[in-house]
């Protein structure tokens, strides 16, 4: 079965729209774009469009290369103090002259809508409740649950160990009682690890890394990877056409994990609003 991420995301967004309409005031999301990467610009535009559609106040700060570390630090402090802003998102990567780590650590963890602050990362790893969980990993778990795919006790292989996808999704799944293996570019015999897995989650950006001979019959395959081909077409890490005949469930690219990431960002903004406006 092909997992329809667009459909699951749409239903989450519709629920959120109703909940946001019922709030006393609009939640606010600040997005900082300080790089000249084409994909980042598209992501930020999409975040702005979705926020507006849901009734979230969107403040996008777009900077050219002249932006300094000091000015960004000042902006983060202002946003931390601004009661109209509930979520702060720094689109990564930043221009190379900027210190990403320092900027991310300055965000108030209760406004860290991306869940990248060490406090939220630590809470996730410790099995405590982070103020916000990273959007793509959260979206992956929601997709599995939307299709009633059992996680507890399953052998899960996560390919990719980044801080934004691989490690947090592994933590979330451990917290859901899965047995998780985390693979990366230095992993030996990736095929053997794949063959054993009940659920494969691939997040590498390496096109066609997961081929049909690597997948156990009936396994669940979640493709997070996005690569842009010469013609502009997006493809994932998985050889979708062949693997779909072996897997029990599989996500397409595009239309699988991607739409869930943005829907979870909207949900995180709403949840941080509730956290900050608790009576
Ligand atoms: P990243 O920071 O570049 O990390 C890639 C990971 O893949 C690294 O851990 C790397 O291993 C591993 N890797 C690379 N080639 C490999 C190979 N041949 N075999 C095994 N492991 C390999 O990337 P990311 O930010 O996590 O993103 C991963 C992909 O997901 C990208 O295509 C990105 O565009 C996509 N993405 C999609 C969404 C979405 O919403 N759909 C969201 C975020 C990211 P090492 O650590 O050893 O280098």
Boltz pocket constraint, residues with backbone or C-beta under 6 A from the ligand:
constraints:
  - pocket:
      binder: B
      contacts: [[A, 136], [A, 159], [A, 160], [A, 161], [A, 162], [A, 163], [A, 164], [A, 165], [A, 166], [A, 183], [A, 184], [A, 185], [A, 186], [A, 187], [A, 190], [A, 202], [A, 203], [A, 204], [A, 205], [A, 206], [A, 209], [A, 223], [A, 224], [A, 225], [A, 226], [A, 227], [A, 257], [A, 258], [A, 259], [A, 261]]
      max_distance: 6.0
